[in-house]
Amino acid sequence: MDFLTRIPEATRHSLYRLGLAIVALAGVYGLVSDVQAAGWVAVVTALFSSAMAVANTSKTPVDEA
C-alpha cells in the first residue's frame, strides 16, 4: 500500500467524489438499479476509506509512559 501514501490529499479528495459521482450517474442513466447503486456506494466508500486509512496510519507502536 506504499503507493497510496504518495497520493496527495487533494487527489484523494477528488477520487472520493469522483467514485461516488460515477455511481450516482450510473443510477440516473439506468445502468444500475437503486439497490445496485447503494451496494456500489458501499463498496466505493469501504475501499477508499479503509485503504486510505491503512496507508496513512503509522505502523510504529506508541510508547505510552
Rosetta blueprint (number, residue, H / E / L):
1 M L
2 D H
3 F H
4 L H
5 T H
6 R L
7 I L
8 P L
9 E H
10 A H
11 T H
12 R H
13 H H
14 S H
15 L H
16 Y H
17 R H
18 L H
19 G H
20 L H
21 A H
22 I H
23 V H
24 A H
25 L H
26 A H
27 G H
28 V H
29 Y L
30 G L
31 L L
32 V L
33 S L
34 D H
35 V H
36 Q H
37 A H
38 A H
39 G H
40 W H
41 V H
42 A H
43 V H
44 V H
45 T H
46 A H
47 L H
48 F H
49 S H
50 S H
51 A H
52 M H
53 A H
54 V H
55 A H
56 N L
57 T L
58 S L
59 K L
60 T L
61 P L
62 V L
63 D L
64 E L
65 A L
